């Protein structure tokens, strides 16, 4: 019984280890030689895997630079499920995001690489997908909290869209500023702006 239960866990650990090895090899190579000068074949060789294995983990080279967002989306879904339903929505999101076990140096490298190595159009395309994923998770969580409101579905969708946009803005702004300030503080400020309905502008 115990052997059967540990098999999938070991397989998942290997999968995650391979993905992380590819990601680290890519970030290092991009920084040294430039994004455009590194091929998928080279990245796979540096990580000790086949090109086919690379594409099982990342559909494109650009996707490597957005993996930190994808990991956080997965984490957020699980972490929100464990929050007290009576907790304010913004607090639940902040605490859940803060509990993510960041390797801050890897997150910093990816943020800087996105800013320095790929075009604004490519960044925007990927961020739309990332932001939609965050919004989907937060909207689903908010739906559990809005059944008695006049427009429960609309309320949850607006909450998801606005909070997701604030999270993405915080991280991307951090990258554009050279990752010099505190990412957690920047995220908290962004969500506080949402909580107050942008009162500072009124």
N, C-alpha and C positions, 0 to 999 in steps of 0.2 A: 504494500500500500504506500509506504513512504517513498519507495523508488519511483512509483508512478507519479506521485505528486511533485517530486523534485525535478523530473525530466523537463517539463515545460519551463520551469523557472531557470534551469541551467541554459536552456536554449535561448530564452529571452535575454539572459545576461550576456551570452555570446553575441547575440544580435546587437544589443546596445553597445557592447565593447567595440565591435567592428565599426559601428556608425560613429562612435566617438573618435576612434583611431583615424577614420577617413576625414572627419571634420578637423581634427588637429593638424593632420598632414596638409590639408587644403589651406587652412589659415596660414600656416607657416610658409607654404609655397607661394601663396598669393602675396604675402608681405615681402618675400625675398625677390620674386621674379615678376610680379605684376599679374593681375587677374587674367588679362588677355593672353599672357605668354605661357600659361599652364594648361595642359590638356587633361582630360578625364583619365586617359591612359596613364599619364605620369602620376596622377594622384593615386590611382589604384595600385600602381607598382610601389609607390612610397609607403602605402599602408599594408602592402603584402597581400592584396586581394586581386581578383579579376575585375576587368571593366564592367562585366555583367553584374558583379556584386555591388559595385558602386551605384549602378542605376537601380538596383533593388532598394537602396537606401535614399538616394537623392535623384530626382528626375532630371536635374540640370546642375551645372556648376553653381549658378546663383543660389540654388536652394540650400547649399551648404551654409551660406551667410545668413540664412533666416531660420536655421534650425533652433536657435535659442528661443525664438518666439514660439515655434511649434511645440517645443518641450514644455514651455510655460503654459500653453493652452491645455495640454494634456494634464499637467499638474493642477491647474486651476479647476478643471472639471471635478477632479477627485477631492480637492481640498474644500471646495464649496459644499460638496455633499455632506461634509462632516461639520459644517457650521450650524449653530443654533438658528432655527428659522425666525426667531424673534429678534435677531441681531440686525441692526440697520444694514442695508444692502452695501453701501460704500464701505462700511467697516468690515463686512464679511469679505469683500474683494481685496481690500488692503491687507488684511491679516493673511488671507490665502496666498496672495502674491509674495508677501514678506516671508512666508514659510518655505518658499521654493529654495532648494539647496543649490544656489548659484555657485558656479565656478566663475567668479567675477572677472578673472583675467580672460577667460575664453569669451565671455559675453562682451567684454571690452574690445577684444580683437575683432570679433564679428561686427560690432557696431562701427568701429573705425573703418574696417574693410568695406562695408556697405557704402559709407560716405565717400571714401577715397578711390575705390577701385571699379565701381560699376556706375552706369549712367543713371540720372535721375528718373528717366522713363522706366528703366528696369526695376529700380527700387520701388517706384510707385505701383507697378503692376503686382509685385510680390506683396507689398504692404496691404493692398486691397484684399488679397486672399487672407493674410494674417489677421487683419482687422475683422473681417467677416467671421473668422473662426472664433475669435474672442467674443464677438457679439453674440454668436450662436450659443456659446456656453453660458454667458451671463444672462441672456434672454430666457433660456430654459430654466435657470435658477430663479430668476425674478418671477416667472410665471407661477411658481409655487407660492408666491407671497402676495399675489395681486387678485385672487379670485373674487374678492368682494368689492373691488373698485369698479367705477362706472365703465371703464374701457380697459379691462385687464390685459388683453393681448397687446393693444397699442402701447400701453404703459410699459409692459415688459420689453417690447421691441425697442422703444425709444431709450429705455434705460440701458439695454444691452449695447445699442449703437453708440450712445454718447460715452459710456464708460469705456468701451473698447477703443474708441477714438482717443480718449484721454490717455489710456495706457500706451498706445502706439506713439502718440505725440511725445510722451515723456521719454521713452527709450530712444526714439530717433533724434530728438533734440539733444539728448545726452551725447549721442554719437557725433552730431554736427559740431558740438562744443568741445570735442576732443576728449570726452569721457573724464573731464576734470572734476566735476562736482559729484555729489552723492546721489546715486541712482534711486535709492529708496526714498530719499527726501523729495527728489523731483517727482516721483510717482505719487507720493502723498499730496504734494502741492497740486498736481494736476487733478486728482480726484476730489480734493477740497474745493477746487473751482467748480466742479460739477455739483458737489453737494450744496453749495451756496447759490446755485443757479447763476453763476458768473456775476454775483452781486457787485464785485469790484468795478464792473463796467456800467452799472446802473446809476 
